[in-house]
């Protein structure tokens, strides 16, 4: 079956809805689907932000985190607009993107729609984007086609590899490939050994891991099977402070698990239901992004809804005696 572009899918949906509107039926189910999949077009953010307005020092950093933004539709534009307004109030020079940058087609065809247009104010302000690859950025199981899609996305964003580290001020970031091959395939042991060594050699005050698939989630996909057994002991042993993920289209923060706080921030353009589990400290099904301020031994995170409401606020203290 040929793959429909977003425009073709939207046109088909709108045509079907229009033809059936008089009788209800399918139309009553189609419009919610268009909204849930964020297929309704929206206006891109139109803000002029001051360039390089943030301040990063040896003990201070402000950054944003968002996942699952890849529709290019109205809801994605709303989240991107809120991120730009968040920059206005508290400038940041880094966005950690938690995967699924592109839905409904190839990233090279849709890069302008799903990334450049919504993020233009931040791009023009000089903000850096770092990517943890997601399952829609290439199939969960790495086929030749999906590997080509991943390579295109890494190239377009200037991302060095599927796994890599960066340092910004007092924070070291560790980006993982959380796909099934990445965690359980032939190269999985190599990735875990690389991560263990990278965390062990980290001398910064804060350690933040970014990956697409969550170890802990009460949402539609739920906790990624097997991921806790593979990664959890490494995170605990190497005193990781914060683990950021997407994949489920909601916001959720755990209570500390073996000293590690886990956050799902996957409300970049769609929402899906979320419940509560024994590990849940806060959860909401909402379009949102995460705004994080690090100052010395304190890290403060705010989950900000697309309309500006703060869903959750939390504070972490740096670990003593790493």
C-alpha positions as CSV (number, residue, x, y, z in Angstrom):
1,X,0.0,0.0,0.0
2,X,1.5,3.4,-0.9
3,X,2.3,5.7,2.0
4,X,0.1,8.7,2.3
5,X,1.6,12.1,3.0
6,X,0.2,14.1,5.8
7,X,-1.5,16.4,3.4
8,X,-3.1,13.5,1.5
9,X,-4.3,11.9,4.8
10,X,-5.7,15.2,6.0
11,X,-7.4,15.8,2.7
12,X,-8.9,12.3,2.7
13,X,-10.1,12.8,6.2
14,X,-11.7,16.2,5.6
15,X,-13.4,14.9,2.5
16,X,-14.8,12.0,4.2
17,X,-16.0,14.1,7.1
18,X,-17.6,16.6,4.8
19,X,-19.4,13.9,2.8
20,X,-20.8,12.3,6.0
21,X,-21.4,15.4,8.1
22,X,-25.2,15.4,7.4
23,X,-25.6,11.9,8.7
24,X,-23.1,11.9,11.5
25,X,-21.7,8.4,12.0
26,X,-18.1,8.2,10.8
27,X,-17.8,12.0,10.8
28,X,-18.4,12.0,14.5
29,X,-15.4,9.7,15.0
30,X,-13.2,11.2,12.3
31,X,-12.9,14.8,13.7
32,X,-11.6,13.6,17.1
33,X,-9.1,11.4,15.2
34,X,-7.8,14.4,13.2
35,X,-7.4,16.3,16.5
36,X,-5.8,13.4,18.3
37,X,-3.3,12.8,15.5
38,X,-2.7,16.5,15.2
39,X,-3.6,16.5,11.5
40,X,-5.2,20.0,11.6
41,X,-2.8,22.7,10.3
42,X,-1.8,25.5,12.6
43,X,0.1,28.8,12.4
44,X,3.8,28.6,13.2
45,X,5.1,30.7,16.1
46,X,5.7,34.3,15.1
47,X,8.0,35.6,17.8
48,X,11.4,37.4,17.5
49,X,13.6,36.2,20.3
50,X,16.8,37.8,21.4
51,X,19.7,35.8,20.2
52,X,22.0,34.0,22.7
53,X,20.2,35.6,25.6
54,X,21.0,32.7,28.0
55,X,23.8,32.5,30.4
56,X,25.7,29.2,30.9
57,X,28.4,29.0,33.5
58,X,30.3,26.3,35.3
59,X,27.5,26.0,37.8
60,X,24.4,27.3,35.9
61,X,22.4,25.9,33.0
62,X,18.9,26.3,31.7
63,X,17.5,23.9,29.1
64,X,14.3,22.6,27.7
65,X,13.2,19.0,27.0
66,X,10.4,17.9,24.7
67,X,9.5,14.7,22.9
68,X,7.2,13.4,20.1
69,X,6.7,16.7,18.3
70,X,6.6,15.3,14.8
71,X,3.2,16.2,13.4
72,X,3.7,19.7,12.1
73,X,0.1,20.4,13.0
74,X,-1.8,22.8,15.2
75,X,-0.9,21.2,18.5
76,X,2.8,20.9,17.7
77,X,2.7,24.6,16.8
78,X,1.1,25.4,20.2
79,X,3.8,23.6,22.1
80,X,6.5,25.2,20.0
81,X,5.0,28.6,20.7
82,X,4.9,28.0,24.4
83,X,8.6,26.9,24.2
84,X,9.4,30.2,22.5
85,X,7.5,32.1,25.2
86,X,9.3,30.1,27.8
87,X,12.6,31.3,26.3
88,X,11.3,34.9,26.5
89,X,10.8,34.5,30.2
90,X,13.8,32.4,31.0
91,X,16.2,32.0,28.1
92,X,17.8,28.6,27.4
93,X,20.5,27.6,24.9
94,X,19.7,23.9,24.7
95,X,16.7,21.7,23.8
96,X,17.0,18.0,24.4
97,X,14.6,16.4,21.9
98,X,13.4,13.0,23.2
99,X,12.6,11.4,19.9
100,X,9.9,11.1,17.2
101,X,10.8,14.3,15.4
102,X,8.8,13.3,12.3
103,X,5.5,11.5,11.8
104,X,3.5,10.8,8.5
105,X,6.4,10.6,6.1
106,X,10.2,10.9,5.5
107,X,12.0,13.4,7.6
108,X,13.9,14.8,4.5
109,X,10.5,15.6,2.9
110,X,8.9,17.0,6.1
111,X,11.8,18.6,8.0
112,X,10.6,22.1,7.3
113,X,7.1,21.3,8.4
114,X,7.9,19.3,11.5
115,X,11.0,21.1,12.8
116,X,12.1,24.3,11.0
117,X,8.6,26.1,11.0
118,X,7.6,25.3,14.6
119,X,11.1,25.9,16.1
120,X,12.1,28.8,13.9
121,X,12.1,31.4,16.8
122,X,14.4,29.2,18.8
123,X,16.6,28.3,15.8
124,X,17.0,32.0,15.0
125,X,17.9,32.7,18.6
126,X,20.8,30.2,18.3
127,X,19.4,27.5,20.5
128,X,21.1,24.1,20.1
129,X,19.0,21.0,19.6
130,X,20.2,17.5,20.7
131,X,18.3,14.4,19.7
132,X,17.6,11.0,21.3
133,X,16.3,8.9,18.4
134,X,12.8,7.6,18.6
135,X,10.9,4.7,17.0
136,X,9.2,7.0,14.5
137,X,12.6,8.4,13.5
138,X,13.3,4.9,12.1
139,X,11.4,1.7,12.9
140,X,11.8,0.2,16.3
141,X,13.6,-2.7,14.6
142,X,16.4,-1.2,12.4
143,X,15.5,-2.1,8.8
144,X,17.6,-0.6,6.0
145,X,14.9,1.9,5.4
146,X,14.7,3.0,9.0
147,X,18.5,3.2,9.3
148,X,18.5,5.6,6.4
149,X,15.8,7.6,8.1
150,X,17.8,7.8,11.3
151,X,20.9,8.8,9.4
152,X,19.0,11.6,7.6
153,X,17.6,12.9,10.9
154,X,21.0,12.8,12.6
155,X,22.5,14.7,9.6
156,X,19.8,17.3,9.5
157,X,20.1,18.1,13.2
158,X,23.9,17.8,13.2
159,X,23.7,15.0,15.7
160,X,27.0,13.0,15.9
161,X,25.6,9.5,16.4
162,X,22.8,7.4,17.8
163,X,24.7,7.3,21.2
164,X,26.8,10.2,22.4
165,X,27.5,12.6,25.3
166,X,27.6,16.4,25.6
167,X,28.5,18.7,28.4
168,X,26.8,22.0,29.1
169,X,27.8,24.0,32.2
170,X,27.4,21.7,35.3
171,X,25.5,19.0,33.4
172,X,26.7,16.0,31.4
173,X,24.1,14.6,29.0
174,X,24.1,11.0,27.8
175,X,22.0,10.1,24.7
176,X,21.0,6.5,24.1
177,X,19.5,4.4,21.3
178,X,16.5,2.8,23.2
179,X,15.2,0.8,20.2
180,X,14.9,-3.0,20.5
181,X,18.2,-3.5,18.6
182,X,19.8,-0.8,20.8
183,X,18.9,-2.4,24.1
184,X,18.6,-6.1,23.1
185,X,20.3,-6.6,19.7
186,X,23.8,-7.6,18.7
187,X,25.3,-4.3,19.7
188,X,23.4,-3.9,23.0
189,X,26.2,-5.0,25.2
190,X,28.5,-2.5,23.5
191,X,26.1,0.3,24.2
192,X,25.7,-0.6,27.8
193,X,29.4,-0.9,28.3
194,X,29.9,2.5,26.6
195,X,27.3,4.1,28.8
196,X,28.8,2.6,32.0
197,X,32.3,3.9,31.0
198,X,30.9,7.3,30.1
199,X,29.0,7.7,33.3
200,X,32.0,6.5,35.3
201,X,34.3,9.1,33.7
202,X,31.8,12.0,34.1
203,X,33.2,14.6,36.5
204,X,30.4,17.1,36.3
205,X,28.0,17.8,39.1
206,X,24.9,16.5,37.3
207,X,24.2,13.5,35.1
208,X,21.1,13.5,32.8
209,X,20.3,10.6,30.5
210,X,18.0,11.1,27.5
211,X,16.3,8.3,25.6
212,X,13.1,7.8,23.8
213,X,11.5,4.8,25.4
214,X,10.7,5.2,29.1
215,X,11.8,2.8,31.8
216,X,8.8,3.9,33.9
217,X,5.5,4.9,32.4
218,X,1.8,4.6,33.3
219,X,0.7,5.5,29.8
220,X,-0.5,3.8,26.7
221,X,2.8,2.1,25.8
222,X,3.8,1.7,29.4
223,X,7.2,0.9,30.8
224,X,9.5,-0.5,28.1
225,X,9.8,-4.3,28.6
226,X,13.3,-5.3,29.8
227,X,14.7,-1.8,29.8
228,X,14.8,-1.5,33.6
229,X,16.8,-4.7,33.8
230,X,19.3,-3.5,31.2
231,X,19.7,0.1,32.2
232,X,18.3,0.6,35.7
233,X,21.3,-0.9,37.5
234,X,23.8,1.2,35.5
235,X,21.8,4.4,36.3
236,X,21.7,3.6,40.0
237,X,25.4,2.4,40.3
238,X,26.7,5.5,38.4
239,X,24.5,8.0,40.4
240,X,22.4,9.3,37.4
241,X,20.3,12.2,38.7
242,X,17.6,12.5,36.0
243,X,16.4,10.3,33.1
244,X,14.3,12.0,30.4
245,X,12.1,10.1,27.8
246,X,9.2,10.5,25.5
247,X,7.3,7.8,23.5
248,X,4.1,7.9,25.6
249,X,2.3,11.2,24.9
250,X,1.8,12.5,28.4
251,X,3.8,13.9,31.3
252,X,4.9,11.8,34.2
253,X,7.5,12.1,36.9
254,X,8.4,9.3,39.2
255,X,9.4,9.3,42.8
256,X,13.2,8.6,43.0
257,X,13.9,5.0,42.1
258,X,17.2,3.9,43.6
259,X,18.0,7.6,43.7
260,X,17.1,8.3,40.1
261,X,14.2,10.5,39.0
262,X,12.5,9.5,35.7
263,X,10.4,11.9,33.6
264,X,8.3,11.2,30.6
265,X,7.8,14.4,28.5
266,X,6.1,13.2,25.4
267,X,3.3,15.7,25.0
268,X,5.0,17.6,22.1
269,X,2.0,17.4,19.7
270,X,-0.4,14.6,20.8
271,X,-1.9,13.3,24.0
272,X,-2.8,9.8,25.2
273,X,-4.2,8.7,28.6
274,X,-2.0,8.2,31.6
275,X,-2.8,6.5,34.9
276,X,-0.9,6.3,38.1
277,X,1.4,3.6,39.4
278,X,3.2,3.0,42.6
279,X,6.2,4.9,41.3
280,X,4.3,7.9,40.1
281,X,4.8,11.3,41.8
282,X,2.9,13.4,39.2
283,X,1.1,12.7,35.9
284,X,-1.1,14.4,33.4
285,X,-2.3,13.8,29.8
286,X,-1.4,17.2,28.3
287,X,0.5,19.0,25.5
288,X,3.6,20.2,27.3
289,X,7.3,20.6,27.5
290,X,9.9,20.6,30.4
291,X,11.8,23.7,31.4
292,X,14.8,23.0,33.6
293,X,17.0,25.3,35.6
294,X,20.2,24.1,37.2
295,X,21.9,26.3,39.8
296,X,24.8,24.8,41.7
297,X,23.5,21.8,43.7
298,X,19.8,22.4,42.8
299,X,17.9,21.4,39.7
300,X,14.4,22.7,39.3
301,X,12.1,21.3,36.6
302,X,8.7,22.7,35.5
303,X,6.3,20.9,33.1
304,X,4.6,23.7,31.2
305,X,1.4,23.1,29.4
306,X,0.8,24.6,25.9
307,X,-1.5,27.2,27.4
308,X,1.2,28.2,30.0
309,X,-0.2,26.4,33.0
310,X,2.5,24.7,35.1
311,X,1.5,21.1,35.5
312,X,4.3,20.1,37.9
313,X,7.3,21.6,39.6
314,X,10.0,19.5,41.2
315,X,13.4,20.1,42.7
316,X,16.4,17.8,42.9
317,X,19.5,18.1,45.0
318,X,22.9,17.0,43.7
319,X,24.2,13.9,45.2
320,X,27.0,14.0,47.7
321,X,30.2,12.1,47.4
322,X,29.9,10.8,43.9
